[in-house]
Amino acid sequence: MRISELLSEDLIFLDIPGETGKQVLTNMIEKMCEKTGKIKNYEKFKAEVLEREQLGGTGIGDEVAIPHARTNQVEEIIIAFARTQNGIDFDAVDGIKVRFIFLIAVHAPELRIYLTTLATISRMVKNSSFRHVMRHAINGKEFMNAIIEIEEEHSF
């Protein structure tokens, strides 16, 4: 399964507000609920995402975080992307503040999809041309086109 099949333009937020990881995630979760209508209980899902963050930061380096939850609040995988104007502390492995966030919600029993999605995004964001698009995309369409291009180039 490709990331371009799981992420849609209406779940790409290129100027998400928030000064802390909790604020940014809360804003992303609200928007995910609004745009998809597929999250059964906003409060429970938000609590699960924030609880996962407490277990250990989801900052994977290069200004990227991949917060996630395996949850019964969704029936299918949902991915959202957000870019912040200011760096946010996500306890990243390289100590650099995060500006690019991929939020993943996956149905609890779907361990394989969950792990594959995390691994695929982690590999994608290591590509310097894709990181350039994450930083400079002017709209969701441009961002989606970059995902499709990198998937075709690298068989993600």
Secondary structure as the mmCIF struct_conf table of DSSP 4:
data_model
#
loop_
_struct_conf.conf_type_id
_struct_conf.id
_struct_conf.beg_label_comp_id
_struct_conf.beg_label_asym_id
_struct_conf.beg_label_seq_id
_struct_conf.end_label_comp_id
_struct_conf.end_label_asym_id
_struct_conf.end_label_seq_id
HELX_RH_AL_P HELX_RH_AL_P1 ILE A 3 LEU A 6
HELX_RH_3T_P HELX_RH_3T_P1 GLU A 9 LEU A 11
STRN STRN1 ILE A 12 PHE A 13
TURN_TY1_P TURN_TY1_P1 LEU A 14 ASP A 15
BEND BEND1 GLU A 19 THR A 20
HELX_RH_AL_P HELX_RH_AL_P2 GLY A 21 THR A 36
BEND BEND2 LYS A 40 LYS A 40
HELX_RH_AL_P HELX_RH_AL_P3 TYR A 42 LEU A 55
BEND BEND3 GLY A 56 GLY A 56
STRN STRN2 GLY A 59 GLY A 61
TURN_TY1_P TURN_TY1_P2 ASP A 62 GLU A 63
STRN STRN3 VAL A 64 ALA A 65
STRN STRN4 HIS A 68 THR A 71
BEND BEND4 ASN A 72 GLN A 73
BEND BEND5 GLU A 75 GLU A 76
STRN STRN5 ILE A 78 ILE A 88
TURN_TY1_P TURN_TY1_P3 VAL A 93 ASP A 94
BEND BEND6 GLY A 95 GLY A 95
HELX_LH_PP_P HELX_LH_PP_P1 ILE A 96 LYS A 97
STRN STRN6 VAL A 98 HIS A 107
TURN_TY1_P TURN_TY1_P4 ALA A 108 PRO A 109
HELX_RH_AL_P HELX_RH_AL_P4 LEU A 111 MET A 124
TURN_TY1_P TURN_TY1_P5 VAL A 125 LYS A 126
HELX_RH_AL_P HELX_RH_AL_P5 SER A 128 HIS A 136
BEND BEND7 ASN A 139 ASN A 139
HELX_RH_AL_P HELX_RH_AL_P6 GLY A 140 HIS A 154
TURN_TY1_P TURN_TY1_P6 SER A 155 SER A 155
#
